[in-house]
Structure formats: C-alpha cells, structure tokens
Amino acid sequence: MRRFKNILLVVQGLKAEAAVLNRAVALASAHNAKITIVDVVKRVPEDFPAREVGLSSAKLQELLIRTRQEELQSLLDSAEPLEIRPSVQVLVGTDFLEIVRAVLRDSYDLVIKGAEGPMGHRGQLFGSIDMHLMRKCPCPVWIIKPGQRRRFARILAAVDLEPLDESAKLNNNIVQLALSIAQQEGSEMHVAHAWSLFGENLLRGWRADADIAKVVRQTRSFYKQELDNLLCQFDFDNVTLRTHLLKGPPEEVLPKLANRENIELVVMGTVARVGVSGFLIGNTAEKVLSQIYSSVLTLKPPGFVTPVRLTD
C-alpha cells in the first residue's frame, strides 16, 4: 500500500468521531506513520468586550485553545485502546484555511475527516469544510461517512480516460491507491469510466441510425482499450476486480453505480484543471460528490498548487 508518513486527522466534535479515530490510528500504525489530531477554534475578535467578562481577548483565546485541547485529550483517553498515541494540536482561524496551512507547514501527506452531513440518503453528505478541503488541500483527502465500519467491502476507483497527460497520471494514482486499500482490507474493487459520443444527439439528425450505432460501438471500443491499457499496469492478484464502462454523464451514471453496487468507498480525482487559480474542482466532480453517500478519498493531479498561502 502507498506509504503514508504523516497523517492529519481533523476532529470536529467528540461522540461521532470514534470510528474515524480508530480507522485513522490503525492506518497510521500499519504505515508506521505519525498522526496528529487537529481542530480549529475561531479567532476572538479584537473588539471583544473584555471588561464585561473580566478577560482580555488574548486570555479568552488562550482559554478556548486550552479547553479544546483538554476535550481532544479526553477523547483519546475515552477511546478503545489505541495502537499508537496521536499528538494533539488546536489551530486558530478559519477551519479549512488553517487545515490546509497545517498541511503546507508540516508536510502532511493524508488528511482524514468525518463527513459533516447526515448519514443516509437525505441531504448532502459532504459539508462546506469537506468541499473546501477536497478543492484546495494539496494532499489526498479522505472523508469518512458516519457509521462507516472499519473494513470497506467494496471500493470504486472512478477514472477519466480522456487523452490528457494530467488525467493519465491521476488515473494511475487513483487505481494504485484504491488497489492498495482493497488489498489491505480484502475489498472487492470496481473501476469505472463514464463515456459518451460527443454530439450524438445532433448527429442523429444528420446520419442514419446504423451509422451512429457503428460510431458508438467504435467509441466504446476505444475507451475499453484505454481502460485495459490502464489496468494492465497493475497486479490484481487476490483482489476481485470488476470494471464498468458507463455510457452517459458521469454525474448521473457514477452515483447510480455506487448505489447499485453498494460501494462503501469512492476513490476519485477532484481537480479539473491545473494552474488556473481558483478553478480547483471540476463541475462534473462536484455534481458527482453531491450525489454520493459513501466515504470518498479524493486526489489531486501531479503539479497541483493550492491557492491557500501560509500567510494572508
């Protein structure tokens, strides 16, 4: 499995985080990695009415940090016996900005966090902080669904087989990481690509149906060959592999596949274009994520640069 060396676990709250904590610690132990638990408290405004409460803004800030540190330590103390003991850190500021800055500052290579949304099929699973991290964090971000059991029985690697250099590199990373998790956990692995014939509806008004059907078959054959070329680079021994070439828009067919196959973890890329400041998550990827109700592990392509800076 890909060797993670420095893992950051984001904790917001206490009761709902036990499963996420146990999974993160088990992963760190398996990789002999360091793990840090972090949360972010709000910055006390400078115009805080200190006289009324008998505390300066600086003292109140210190109290907020210390209280949250004690809560996190209590979470660790009340957890089931852990294989390794995480360190604890409390940051001050805007949640996602300080988390990304911590990644930049301390070279974390994986961020793990519990999903903000409710469990089940009502409402969106991923909240604002989740989405910001998946857009802007330079390292992989693993958002775990509440109530997720420790072992993932079925994993889906969603790849983009369009002939772009950055897509090819990202596809390799997605399959490699999904495969390594599947091997470690004994999971069934699915690999899927959503494809379509560009302008098919328009072409049907100009060409015979038989001609269009031929082009559709040729297009599918092209993506089938591309998928075979991708997967032949990997050793799937001891892993049950299922592949899916899905005809239709990704935001429609990928969530349906995940629901139909009871997928518990989706590994996918989130960046549509590299080097354009602020354009950090593809519209398609965002639509897919809005309809997924499983844990997700998102990756950026090589060369991704976050717009977040260590200093304002």
Secondary structure, 3 states (H helix, E strand, C coil): CCCCCEEEEECCCCHHHHHHHHHHHHHHHHHCCEEEEEEEECCCCCCCCHHHHCCCHHHHHHHHHHHHHHHHHHHHHHCCCCCCCCEEEEEECCHHHHHHHHHHHHCCCEEEEECCCCCCCCCCCCCHHHHHHHHHCCCCEEEECCCCCCCCCEEEEECCCCCCHHHHHHHHHHHHHHHHHHHHHCCEEEEEEEECCCCHHHHCCCCCHHHHHHHHHHHHHHHHHHHHHHHCCCCCCCCCEEEEEEECCHHHHHHHHHHHCCCCEEEEECCCCCCCCCCCCCHHHHHHHHCCCCEEEEECCCCCCCCCCCCC
